[in-house]
Amino acid sequence: ITMLEKIIKGIKYRLDEETMTAEVIAKRNGYEGDNIIPETVVSNRASYLVTSIGKNAFFDCKSLTSITLPDSIKSIGFGAFMSCESLSKITIPNSVKSIESCAFYRCESLTEITIPNSVKSIEDKAFENCESLTEITLPNSVKSLGYEVFENCISLEAITYNGTREKWKKIKKDTLADKWISGIQAKFVQCTDGLVKI
């Protein structure tokens, strides 16, 4: 498989010439400010669909303030935005199926996030230590929540689930000492037909 790594308009990609897809990857001096990831990138007159944010792509980019992702993104990789402490705003597109482990770990400025109805799994520690996160909306498409997924989100007061109480109870959660929610403020999950005690 031929893989090319190339910086296009300030963003570094790994280009897969077989599938004609692109993955956003880390670059030497990192990223800062506001970034917009396009749906397609062109290299040598060939067009590549941007389908994933790679492992540790924006890791420790302390000056990254906002990012816009295209509707072609299917996965947000391990540690993709880990320790982006100035990142205050991100919209996860309605194409993402998985948010991998530690994806938003220690994004200390993130205040709210809506997870779209395409997401099936939110992996271990995905939002751990997001200390400013006050509310989160989970779609009824979610089938599993990983270990310590909201651990130490000390400001998290409202969890909304866009499904019924019965459906909420069927989500595969890490129930070991309820580790998925330790250290949060919320005591209930707001479902479409009422509250479920955490």
Secondary structure by P-SEA (a helix, b strand, c coil): cbbbbbbcccccccccccccbbbbbbcccccccbbbbccccccccbbbbbccccccccccccccccccccccccccccccccccccccbbbbcccccccccccccccccccbbbbccccccccccccccccccccccccccccccccccccccccccbbbbcccaaaaaacccccccccccccccccccccccccccc
